Amino acid sequence: MLSGSCKVTRERNESTEPRMRNGTPSRLLTGLMMACATAVLAGCASSIDSTAAINSDPPDKMYGQADAMMSAGKFEAAAAKFEELDRSHPYSPEARRAMVLAAYAYYKAGKFPEAIASAERYTVMHPGTKDAPFAHHIIGSAYFDDMKGANRDQGATRKALDQFKIIKTRYPDSTYAEQADNRIRICEDTLAAQEMEVGRYYLKRKNYVGAINRFKTVVSDYQTTNHVEEALARLTESYMALGVKEEAQTAAAVLGYNFPQSKWYKDSYALLQSDGLAPREDSGSWISKAWKALPVVGSSG
């Protein structure tokens, strides 16, 4: 007997066991019996493992244990205990809170993929609940902490930005909204920096169309970043190189109107003057339309 419910018996009866002509037991029958025994044993082991996964401790006790682990800085152990609570008592009042706290514990432990997975599970199962903005904050923070420099892949930056925007739009009154504002600015500044870096690369190699596309993204999508002044100046330079003077004049005009003291405006103004031109805005230009879509307070450079 292997356990209370799992029993494997095998009786051998020499008088009834099939034999070959030489008197030895049939190999086929022996193999079948061994296979059956293995299957029964595997079923018993599975049953034992499944039973072991359920903790019979009360949910409040398990919650207290996990909370104590968090206080002691044992974040991975706390995450495991919170997840065990969720598995063992999925319908208890503590289970839902344990799910998001498991994500937070993983985040504190530096286990970002696990934190993201746990928090995403919470947002799917419990959207709109009190802890939903907390879950989005955990996801965003995990991606935020994994952000790379402007010359590296920005996948994590974009995912972090998405989460912080969700907090701002869906939960504007949550305690995480103010921090989301700050992090949105950082994410957008990082993304704009990458666009500028690639744009400068194209401009240096006289790939003006490629450069314009990059600077256009900064002007259209990241107007509140510190990179927009240079982007407008680089657009002036790129359009002048292509001979598209009306767009060059518009870029310089928008730059001068919003950032009159900027060194980038002085450079753009001088570039236009060298060709007998002056800044002049064309209201039909994409630059004017993009800028008017999101007014920006000028700064000096």
C-alpha positions as CSV (number, residue, x, y, z in Angstrom):
1,M,0.0,0.0,0.0
2,L,1.5,3.5,-1.1
3,S,-1.1,5.7,0.5
4,G,-4.6,5.7,2.0
5,S,-6.3,5.6,-1.4
6,C,-3.6,4.1,-3.7
7,K,-3.1,0.3,-3.6
8,V,-1.2,-1.8,-6.0
9,T,-1.4,-5.6,-5.7
10,R,0.0,-8.3,-7.8
11,E,-0.8,-11.9,-7.3
12,R,1.1,-14.6,-9.1
13,N,-0.5,-17.9,-9.6
14,E,1.9,-20.4,-11.1
15,S,-0.9,-22.6,-12.2
16,T,-2.7,-19.9,-14.3
17,E,0.2,-17.7,-15.5
18,P,0.7,-18.3,-19.3
19,R,3.9,-19.9,-20.2
20,M,5.9,-20.2,-23.3
21,R,6.7,-23.6,-24.7
22,N,10.0,-23.7,-22.7
23,G,8.1,-23.0,-19.5
24,T,9.1,-19.3,-19.0
25,P,6.4,-16.6,-18.2
26,S,5.0,-14.7,-21.2
27,R,7.1,-11.5,-21.7
28,L,4.1,-9.7,-23.2
29,L,1.9,-10.3,-20.1
30,T,4.7,-9.3,-17.8
31,G,5.2,-6.0,-19.7
32,L,1.5,-5.2,-19.5
33,M,1.4,-5.8,-15.8
34,M,4.4,-3.5,-15.2
35,A,2.9,-0.7,-17.4
36,C,-0.4,-0.9,-15.4
37,A,1.5,-0.7,-12.1
38,T,3.5,2.4,-13.3
39,A,0.2,4.1,-14.4
40,V,-1.4,3.5,-11.0
41,L,1.7,4.8,-9.2
42,A,1.8,7.9,-11.3
43,G,-1.9,8.6,-10.6
44,C,-1.2,8.2,-6.9
45,A,1.7,10.6,-7.0
46,S,-0.3,13.2,-8.9
47,S,-3.1,12.9,-6.3
48,I,-0.5,13.4,-3.5
49,D,1.0,16.4,-5.1
50,S,-2.4,18.0,-5.7
51,T,-3.3,17.6,-2.1
52,A,0.0,19.0,-0.9
53,A,-0.6,22.2,-2.9
54,I,-3.6,23.2,-0.7
55,N,-2.7,24.8,2.6
56,S,-5.4,24.2,5.3
57,D,-4.2,27.1,7.4
58,P,-6.9,29.9,7.7
59,P,-6.5,32.7,5.1
60,D,-6.0,35.4,7.7
61,K,-3.1,33.4,9.3
62,M,-1.5,33.0,5.9
63,Y,-1.9,36.6,5.1
64,G,-0.3,37.6,8.4
65,Q,2.6,35.3,7.7
66,A,3.1,36.8,4.3
67,D,2.8,40.3,5.7
68,A,5.5,39.5,8.3
69,M,7.8,38.3,5.6
70,M,7.3,41.6,3.7
71,S,8.2,43.5,6.8
72,A,11.3,41.4,7.2
73,G,12.4,42.1,3.7
74,K,11.9,38.5,2.6
75,F,10.1,39.5,-0.6
76,E,10.3,36.3,-2.6
77,A,9.1,34.2,0.3
78,A,6.3,36.7,0.9
79,A,5.3,36.5,-2.8
80,A,5.2,32.7,-2.6
81,K,3.0,32.8,0.6
82,F,0.6,35.3,-1.0
83,E,0.3,33.1,-4.1
84,E,-0.2,30.0,-1.8
85,L,-3.0,31.9,-0.1
86,D,-4.7,32.7,-3.4
87,R,-4.5,29.0,-4.5
88,S,-5.6,27.6,-1.2
89,H,-8.5,30.0,-0.5
90,P,-9.4,31.6,-3.8
91,Y,-12.8,32.8,-2.5
92,S,-11.7,34.3,0.7
93,P,-11.7,38.1,1.3
94,E,-7.9,37.9,1.6
95,A,-7.3,36.2,-1.7
96,R,-7.9,39.2,-4.0
97,R,-5.6,41.5,-2.0
98,A,-3.0,38.7,-1.8
99,M,-2.9,38.5,-5.6
100,V,-1.8,42.2,-6.0
101,L,0.5,42.0,-3.0
102,A,2.2,39.0,-4.5
103,A,3.0,41.2,-7.6
104,Y,4.3,43.9,-5.3
105,A,6.5,41.5,-3.4
106,Y,7.9,40.2,-6.7
107,Y,8.6,43.8,-7.7
108,K,10.4,44.6,-4.4
109,A,12.5,41.4,-5.0
110,G,13.5,42.7,-8.4
111,K,11.6,39.9,-10.1
112,F,10.1,42.1,-12.8
113,P,8.6,39.4,-15.1
114,E,6.9,37.7,-12.2
115,A,5.6,41.0,-10.9
116,I,4.2,42.0,-14.3
117,A,2.6,38.6,-14.8
118,S,0.9,38.7,-11.3
119,A,-0.2,42.3,-11.6
120,E,-1.6,41.7,-15.2
121,R,-3.6,38.7,-13.9
122,Y,-5.1,41.0,-11.3
123,T,-6.1,43.7,-13.8
124,V,-7.8,41.1,-15.9
125,M,-9.7,39.4,-13.1
126,H,-10.5,42.5,-11.0
127,P,-10.6,45.6,-13.3
128,G,-12.1,48.7,-11.7
129,T,-11.5,47.6,-8.1
130,K,-9.8,49.6,-5.4
131,D,-6.4,48.0,-6.0
132,A,-6.6,48.1,-9.9
133,P,-4.5,51.4,-10.1
134,F,-2.0,49.8,-7.7
135,A,-1.7,46.8,-10.1
136,H,-1.1,49.1,-13.1
137,H,1.4,51.1,-11.0
138,I,3.3,47.9,-10.3
139,I,3.4,46.9,-14.0
140,G,4.4,50.4,-15.0
141,S,7.1,50.6,-12.3
142,A,8.6,47.2,-13.3
143,Y,8.9,48.4,-16.9
144,F,10.1,51.8,-15.8
145,D,12.9,50.3,-13.8
146,D,13.9,48.2,-16.7
147,M,14.2,51.2,-19.1
148,K,17.3,51.5,-21.2
149,G,19.3,54.5,-22.5
150,A,18.2,56.4,-25.6
151,N,20.6,54.4,-27.8
152,R,19.0,51.1,-26.7
153,D,15.7,49.3,-27.4
154,Q,12.8,51.3,-25.9
155,G,10.2,48.5,-25.6
156,A,10.1,48.7,-21.8
157,T,9.8,52.5,-22.0
158,R,6.7,52.3,-24.3
159,K,5.1,49.7,-22.1
160,A,5.7,51.8,-18.9
161,L,4.3,54.8,-20.7
162,D,1.1,52.9,-21.6
163,Q,0.6,51.8,-18.0
164,F,1.1,55.3,-16.5
165,K,-1.3,56.7,-19.1
166,I,-3.9,54.2,-18.0
167,I,-3.6,55.4,-14.5
168,K,-4.0,59.0,-15.6
169,T,-7.1,58.3,-17.8
170,R,-8.9,55.7,-15.8
171,Y,-7.9,56.6,-12.2
172,P,-7.1,60.3,-12.2
173,D,-7.9,60.6,-8.5
174,S,-5.8,57.7,-7.3
175,T,-2.8,58.1,-5.1
176,Y,-0.6,57.0,-8.1
177,A,-1.8,59.6,-10.6
178,E,0.7,62.3,-9.5
179,Q,3.7,60.0,-9.8
180,A,2.3,58.7,-13.1
181,D,2.5,62.3,-14.4
182,N,6.2,62.6,-13.6
183,R,7.0,59.3,-15.1
184,I,5.1,60.0,-18.2
185,R,7.3,63.0,-18.7
186,I,10.4,60.9,-18.2
187,C,9.2,58.2,-20.6
188,E,8.4,60.7,-23.3
189,D,11.7,62.5,-22.8
190,T,13.5,59.2,-23.3
191,L,11.5,58.3,-26.4
192,A,12.1,61.7,-27.8
193,A,15.8,61.5,-27.1
194,Q,16.0,58.3,-29.1
195,E,14.1,59.8,-32.0
196,M,16.5,62.8,-31.9
197,E,19.6,60.5,-31.8
198,V,18.4,58.6,-34.9
199,G,17.4,61.8,-36.7
200,R,20.8,63.3,-36.1
201,Y,22.4,60.1,-37.5
202,Y,20.3,60.4,-40.7
203,L,20.9,64.1,-41.0
204,K,24.7,63.7,-40.7
205,R,24.5,61.2,-43.6
206,K,22.3,63.5,-45.6
207,N,19.3,61.1,-45.4
208,Y,17.0,64.1,-45.0
209,V,13.7,62.4,-45.5
210,G,14.6,59.8,-42.8
211,A,15.8,62.6,-40.5
212,I,12.6,64.6,-41.0
213,N,10.4,61.6,-40.1
214,R,12.2,61.3,-36.8
215,F,12.1,65.0,-35.9
216,K,8.4,65.1,-37.0
217,T,7.7,62.4,-34.4
218,V,9.2,64.6,-31.7
219,V,7.2,67.7,-32.7
220,S,4.0,65.7,-33.1
221,D,4.1,63.4,-30.1
222,Y,6.6,64.8,-27.6
223,Q,6.0,68.5,-27.6
224,T,6.4,68.9,-23.9
225,T,9.9,67.5,-23.8
226,N,13.1,69.4,-23.8
227,H,14.0,68.0,-27.3
228,V,11.3,69.9,-29.2
229,E,13.4,73.1,-29.7
230,E,16.2,71.2,-31.4
231,A,13.7,69.1,-33.4
232,L,12.2,72.3,-34.9
233,A,15.7,73.6,-35.7
234,R,16.7,70.3,-37.3
235,L,13.5,70.4,-39.4
236,T,14.5,73.9,-40.6
237,E,17.9,72.5,-41.5
238,S,16.6,69.4,-43.2
239,Y,13.9,71.2,-45.2
240,M,16.4,73.8,-46.4
241,A,18.7,71.0,-47.5
242,L,15.9,69.6,-49.6
243,G,14.8,73.0,-50.9
244,V,11.4,72.8,-49.3
245,K,11.8,76.4,-48.0
246,E,8.2,77.0,-47.0
247,E,8.3,74.2,-44.4
248,A,11.7,75.4,-43.3
249,Q,10.3,78.9,-42.7
250,T,7.3,77.5,-40.8
251,A,9.5,75.3,-38.5
252,A,11.6,78.4,-37.7
253,A,8.5,80.6,-37.2
254,V,7.0,78.1,-34.7
255,L,10.3,77.8,-33.0
256,G,10.8,81.5,-32.7
257,Y,7.2,82.2,-31.5
258,N,7.4,79.6,-28.7
259,F,11.0,79.8,-27.8
260,P,12.2,83.2,-28.8
261,Q,15.3,83.1,-26.6
262,S,16.4,79.7,-27.7
263,K,19.9,79.2,-29.2
264,W,18.2,76.8,-31.7
265,Y,16.0,79.6,-32.9
266,K,19.0,81.9,-33.4
267,D,20.7,79.2,-35.5
268,S,17.6,78.6,-37.6
269,Y,17.1,82.3,-38.1
270,A,20.7,82.7,-39.3
271,L,20.3,79.7,-41.7
272,L,17.2,81.3,-43.3
273,Q,18.9,84.7,-43.6
274,S,21.8,83.2,-45.3
275,D,19.4,82.3,-48.2
276,G,17.6,85.7,-48.0
277,L,14.6,84.2,-46.1
278,A,12.9,84.9,-42.8
279,P,10.7,82.8,-40.5
280,R,7.1,82.7,-41.8
281,E,4.4,80.4,-40.7
282,D,2.2,78.5,-43.2
283,S,-1.0,77.7,-41.5
284,G,-1.5,74.7,-43.8
285,S,1.8,73.1,-42.8
286,W,1.7,69.9,-40.8
287,I,4.0,71.7,-38.3
288,S,1.4,74.4,-37.6
289,K,-1.4,71.8,-37.3
290,A,0.6,69.5,-35.0
291,W,1.6,72.4,-32.8
292,K,-1.8,73.8,-32.4
293,A,-3.1,70.4,-31.3
294,L,-1.2,70.7,-28.1
295,P,-0.2,74.3,-27.0
296,V,3.2,74.5,-25.3
297,V,4.6,77.1,-23.0
298,G,7.9,78.4,-24.3
299,S,11.2,78.1,-22.5
300,S,14.5,79.8,-23.0
301,G,17.5,77.8,-24.2
